[in-house]
Amino acid sequence: MTGALCALRTRVRHAFVPGLGLALLFAATTVRAQRGVVPIPQQPVFGDPLGAQWDVVENGLRGVWTRRPGGNTFDAVWPSVGIRAVLEMTLVGTRVSIARRQSSDGNNCDYVGELTPPPPDTGPQVNGTYTCTRFSTPMRWSATVRATADAAASGTGPVQDDVQRCMAGLNGSSSGQRAAAADCLGKMGARAAAAVPALVDMLADASTEYWDGLGPDGRLTGGSFSARESAGRALVGIGEPALQPLIDALGKHPGVLVREGAAEVLSRFNTVRAIEPLVRALGDETIVKGSLRRSAVLRDTGPTRVCDVAAHELASMGGGAVGDALWSHSSDGPPAETGRVLAVLVQRKDARTLPIVTRNMASASWQTRLTAVNQMAGLAPPDLISVLLPVLKDADPRVQAAAVEGLGKAALAEAIGSPEIQRVVLALEALQRDTLEDIQRRSKAYQISNDVLDVASRIHDALTAIAEKRKHSPQLPAFPDRPLFEQIRDHQPYRPIGGM
């Protein structure tokens, strides 16, 4: 019997019948096993050696090749680098030849490989080398042939509804495995609702796995897998079943990383249900240790808090419903929370905040006045210059400095020749003279303040910027140059004593 099979395989090889030689090899192996010559476990049935999908690794870079119906043409994709191509396969015995053409990166390749009998519970394995038009040195590649296509990996065809398989991957030993499992679940949509609790907890997984290798285009490439980012994408992909668990996590989950992640993910849901929980999160002052997120909505410096992330997301979300929800909370709650609500509304340039900001500019607290001046500059109403000019006489130099900066930016936004620019220039020149006289007076008493120096510096910068814009407009008076200020600062005796 063995001799007959060998003779038949020889005739098949000479006839160049693709795939049959490999099938007969498997059959011969099975016969030998039944006769006791080679005791191997019974293999699963695998009809076509070319299968439906190839999971490929090329020098560390992963690709997915999906077979088109009715032929040996495959659609190939390398997801991490976004390259696509069309493959034509030829199988002679156990040797496969592959022509990669129509590559999206213009780099065509040729592959050769040898198919080996499949191990238990998987498809045939392929190992070989490939060369491309952009490099002639043969490189190694390998693949596992699958009998059915998995759209969660290939991005084509129906998604395998195998939630349990993907959920098991959430406990993988590496960040890449956990990220791949989360991506698989996200592509199943609402059918993966059972995985939502595990994915929410995975928002605390801050681990990242980096990889590099030689891509199909012959160039060195690399990237990273973030379990946390993949979990967020998966929750958005699952959709409605993930919404309430995310709301609950933002409000009461004990893990601060989970609450931070929930705030970011909720903002991606296009629903009003996500707005109110984010507004309430403005009261969460818990510091997120190790967070790299930065938001200037509430403050420019300091460690990131959950409320900072919520403020950033609310400021970035579109739609009038966000502003309405924020406005309903602008007058109730603790002062710190209402102040954050106002800051987000200002960032969104909500005109309803103008009366509040104007009132705060007259506050007895210099901190409140300073915040209000910066917010007014951010709102940029049409009469911003008229609003800020009186602030140049504020008793606190820190508030003066903010007004100077706001006026400088407002003047630069005006059209060339606008009388508003002249108003700003004259006011800044007057304040500059007063400030330099104050610096000289304080210098003799060793009482110069850094805040006063900051006012003088910002005035000079604003006038210089305006002069640069108006350098072809001779109607403006000449501006004082920086050496006068530097002479006072560098050559007169003074001892800075900090803020006033």
FENBEL-V63182 format. One record per backbone hydrogen bond with DSSP energy under -1.0 kcal/mol. NH is the residue of the N-H (numbers start at 0). CO is the residue of the C=O. Records with the same first field share a line. If there is no record, write none. Layout:
NH->CO, CO
//
This chain:
4->0
5->1
6->2
7->3
8->4
9->5
10->6
11->7
12->8
13->9
14->10
16->11
22->18
23->19
24->20
25->21
26->22
27->23
28->24
29->25
30->26
31->27
32->28
33->29
34->30
35->32
36->31
39->37
50->47
51->145
52->145
53->64
54->143
55->62
56->141
57->60
60->57
62->55
63->76
64->53
65->74
66->51
67->72
73->86
74->65
75->84
76->63
77->82
80->77
81->77
82->77
84->75
85->100
86->73
87->98
88->71
89->96
91->94
94->91
95->112
96->89
97->110
98->87
99->108
100->85
103->83
105->102
109->130
110->97
111->128
112->95
113->126
114->93
115->124
121->118
124->115
125->142
126->113
127->140
128->111
129->138
130->109
131->134
132->107
138->129
140->127
141->56
142->125
143->54
144->123
145->52
152->149
153->149
154->150
161->159
165->161
166->162
167->163
169->166
170->167
171->168
177->173
178->174
179->175
180->176
181->177
182->178
183->179
184->180
185->181
186->182
187->184
188->185
190->187
191->188
192->189
194->191
195->192
198->194
199->195
200->196
201->197
202->199
203->200
204->201
205->203
208->224
210->222
212->220
213->58
214->218
217->214
220->212
222->210
224->208
226->206
229->225
230->226
231->227
232->228
233->229
234->230
235->231
236->232
237->233
238->234
241->238
242->239
245->241
246->242
247->243
248->244
249->245
250->246
251->247
252->248
258->254
259->255
260->256
261->257
262->258
263->259
264->260
265->261
266->262
267->264
268->265
270->268
273->270
274->271
278->274
279->275
280->276
281->278
282->279
283->280
287->303
288->286
290->287
305->285
306->283
308->304
309->305
310->306
311->307
312->308
313->309
314->310
315->311
316->312
323->319
324->320
325->321
326->322
327->323
328->325
329->326
337->333
338->334
339->335
340->336
341->337
342->338
343->339
344->340
345->341
346->342
347->343
348->345
349->344
352->349
353->350
356->352
357->353
358->354
359->355
360->356
361->358
362->359
368->364
369->365
370->366
371->367
372->368
373->369
374->370
375->371
376->372
377->373
378->374
379->375
383->380
386->382
387->383
388->384
390->387
391->388
392->389
393->390
399->395
400->396
401->397
402->398
403->399
404->400
405->401
406->402
407->403
408->404
409->405
410->406
411->407
412->408
413->410
417->414
422->418
423->419
424->420
425->421
426->422
427->423
428->424
429->425
430->426
431->427
432->428
433->429
434->430
435->431
436->432
437->433
438->434
439->435
440->436
441->437
442->438
443->439
445->442
446->441
452->448
453->449
454->450
455->451
456->452
457->453
458->454
459->455
460->456
461->457
462->458
463->459
464->460
465->461
466->462
467->463
468->464
469->465
472->469
475->472
483->480
485->481
486->482
487->483
488->484
489->485
490->486
496->447
//
